Amino acid sequence: MALYFYEFQEDEKVGRVYNFSAGPAVLPVEVLQEAADEMLDYRGTGMSVMEMSHRSKAYDNIIKEAEADLRELMNIPDNYKVLFLQGGASQQFAMIPMNLMKNKKAAYIVTGQWAKKAYQEAQMYGEAVKVASSEDKTFSYIPDCSDLDIPEDADYVYICENNTIYGTKFKTLPNTKGHTLVADVSSCFLSEPVDVTKYGVIYGGVQKNIGPAGVVIVIIREDLITEDVLPGTPTMLRYKTHADANSLYNTPPAYGIYICGKVFKWLKKMGGLEEMKKINEKKAKILYDFLDESKLFKGTVRKEDRSLMNVPFVTGDADLDAKFVAEAKAAGFENLKGHRTVGGMRASIYNAMPIEGVEKLVEFMKKFEAENLK
Ligand SMILES: *Cc1c(COP(=O)(O)O)cnc(C)c1O
């Protein structure tokens, strides 16, 4: 059921819902409209970007412009490469140790399912040392990482910066004690400014906050890209292969990169990452303020660690949670069910979720509370 109507073309209105999916997730409607307009004939080429050679002039412009816009948005220094890869964020769980574990040792901070999966994957390639974890309280907080016991010879320290399932975010980066920091930013990519120089590798699947599934972006400091990888590392899983070929070693996820490029332009038009941060803070505050005053709903995360992107909440009664999700869906608020490992609800409010979407959700929650509070 549609919640609002988007004027797609003259005299053609399209029903849209407010989509709170954690990923694949909402994209800016202007971007979808532009892609639709260019579908049959991309700028006079007479073909769709989907049908185009990745070696063509038109496509070369698309991928180069996407990279340039991302560099501008994130202020990426020249000694970092930007790679557009495939295999999702999960493939990086293996690529990182395969390429970076020179001493066969790395430190992992385990703050959720995705960090845990990366930690487990790394164990296949060397010694992955768990230096901190928040599993004791179902990952509802970020552990103190100011003075961790990091092995001297660890090749890197790994974090998942925003925990999509649990709704926590590192507000300060861990003290890596001089070690290279590797961060999975899948669910907070481009949600606020970052200081790229603090990281060796920043990577994320784009289907949370940037574009369609199928693309993973890896921003990696050049000195970390070497031939010295673990024996048996396939050509396709070497950063050097893709860095040397500017992400065109083989056919890249061409259409996905094109949409990412449009989202980068949209973000620039919105005022860049400083502005997005302000908007995201304002949006999240509407929801968190309500959760803090509600007598029915409550947030599940320690306040100081709350994510701006993923907001989990519960009523404390599984049947009532299910009723809420069903009634919300009927009213046009989609994908509010919490992750299967957590239960309850989760509202993902990425960059492309309009502020009205959050305002209307809170209105709906207030109504539900009035009707269901005993
Ligand atoms: C979704 C997600 C992943 C997994 O992404 P895939 O592209 O499906 O492999 C990894 N890390 C984080 C933080 C995520 O949100």
The ligand as a Tripos MOL2 file, in Angstrom:
@<TRIPOS>MOLECULE
LIG
   15    15     1     0     0
SMALL
NO_CHARGES

@<TRIPOS>ATOM
      1 C1         25.1020   -5.6170    5.1020 C.3       1 LIG1
      2 C2         26.4100   -5.5740    5.7430 C.ar      1 LIG1
      3 C3         27.4300   -6.4800    5.3830 C.ar      1 LIG1
      4 C4         27.2380   -7.5740    4.3700 C.3       1 LIG1
      5 O1         27.1250   -7.0270    3.1230 O.3       1 LIG1
      6 P1         27.0590   -7.9490    1.8010 P.3       1 LIG1
      7 O2         27.2540   -6.9600    0.7290 O.co2     1 LIG1
      8 O3         25.7130   -8.6010    1.8100 O.co2     1 LIG1
      9 O4         28.1410   -8.9490    1.8790 O.co2     1 LIG1
     10 C5         28.6450   -6.3350    6.0030 C.ar      1 LIG1
     11 N1         28.8750   -5.3860    6.9110 N.ar      1 LIG1
     12 C6         27.9120   -4.5100    7.2770 C.ar      1 LIG1
     13 C7         28.2200   -3.4700    8.3040 C.3       1 LIG1
     14 C8         26.6560   -4.5870    6.7100 C.ar      1 LIG1
     15 O5         25.7130   -3.7180    7.0740 O.3       1 LIG1
@<TRIPOS>BOND
     1     1     2 1
     2     2     3 ar
     3     2    14 ar
     4     3     4 1
     5     3    10 ar
     6     4     5 1
     7     5     6 1
     8     6     7 2
     9     6     8 1
    10     6     9 1
    11    10    11 ar
    12    11    12 ar
    13    12    13 1
    14    12    14 ar
    15    14    15 1
@<TRIPOS>SUBSTRUCTURE
     1 LIG1         1 GROUP 0 **** ****
